[in-house]
Amino acid sequence: MAPKFFSLLVVTFSILLASSSIKASFAGWQAISNLTDPKVVEIGKFAVKEHNKRVNALLRFESIVKGETQIVNGINYRLIISATDALAANAESYYRVVVWDKPWKKERRLISFEKLLH
């Protein structure tokens, strides 16, 4: 009786552990391994373009420094980007941006854009 109970306990625990890992990967942020992936760069450029339109700025996208994704009703991209500002003698700065993307519906929104202090 004890070996069957122990086996059932191990199987139950394994299922719970697996389901919590799957849930965590869908709910949490996952690091982007390839920061030069064309899709990721496109998201970074989109963020700069939208920010420029909203606040009448002249930032120029340079690169992605760090990035994470989160699966929601679409995909959230949380990126640290490098951009230069033409109004500040092309000074390079870093920004944290969040972009929500739903490519199958061709929807994309800039959620936040904030300058980071060095």
Secondary structure, 3 states (H helix, E strand, C coil): CHHHHHHHHHHHHHHHHHHHHHHHHHHCCEECCCCCCHHHHHHHHHHHHHHHHHHCCCEEEEEEEEEEEEECCCEEEEEEEEEEEHHHCCEEEEEEEEEEEEHHHCEEEEEEEEECCC
